[in-house]
Amino acid sequence: MNKQRRGDGSLRHLITLEDLTRAELDALLEHAQRYVCASGARPPMNRALDGMTIGNLFTEPSTRTRVSFELAARRLGAEVINLEVQLSSRAKGETMLDTIHTLESLHFDGFVIRDSEPGVVAHVAANVAAHVSVFSAGEAHVSHPTQGLLDALTVRQHKGARFEALCIAIVGDIRHSRVARSAYEAFTALGVGELRLVAPPGLMPEAGLFPAGRRYATPEQGLMGADVVMMLRIQKERMAQAEIPDGDQYFARYGLSAARLRLARPDAIVMHPQPMNRGVEIDSAVADGPQSVIRDQVRNGVAVRMAVLETVLRPRPVRA
Ligand code: CP
């Protein structure tokens, strides 16, 4: 049985992008685009989720994902509860499912979950009541579906919807990155022309993963002529101490400097999911420079999460 769809094929949860079609991705991106607004403008709001309650349960740190899921739910009229997991009865040994079932008794309609253990989000989704939906806010190194969507939306805004015409280079710690996995799923489903993976051997994904990606050992090879340069953070929290590269050496060989960026197309955009290690994977002059769309990625996070929440939660039959 599909872990995130209803019997009619519609999305009941959003756990992964791996089975989304191009038509579904296009529909979500177009939906999200309607919620994008310029910096400083009053953001769009409606009552689409009026009366609903969403719980944010994050067992790993987050700034962007947690805040933007909360803003998205509130801007659609939902009530939002941020459960401080360390201060909850989870700290006394309560299981995740007992916590979830407790919150269901308090009339929660959806859960946004970030967890460091693979499979927890799907496990919760398989065990919630029929009227409840679950949204992944990042699952271990496995997936970060709303990040993949906001990355695709950002590329679409700057480069157009013809992904076939684009060369996208993903650079850095791809092996431990859930962002890279979901971006890969989104970009390949959208028909990207060329997808490059640029990493040192220890940070390249295992053979067989990312099958459509062309592998490059150096940015000098992998950035040549790219339209999009997506830099990744070194995921120290998923590495043994001995595996963590030295920051200065890493920047010298793989960091995105202004000189390296000149290998890409002159109109290439620079992306980074953040948080950034400035001076390790990216130079501040590039991160804050004219080709950077990193702040657009953050802005698009709210719009994408509004589209996802509305798409998943609204088709449900009204309960008595
Ligand atoms: N990009 C991202 O997931 O950021 P946070 O960890 O701050 O949510």
Boltz pocket constraint, residues with backbone or C-beta under 6 A from the ligand:
constraints:
  - pocket:
      binder: B
      contacts: [[A, 61], [A, 62], [A, 63], [A, 64], [A, 65], [A, 66], [A, 137], [A, 138], [A, 147], [A, 273], [A, 274], [A, 275]]
      max_distance: 6.0
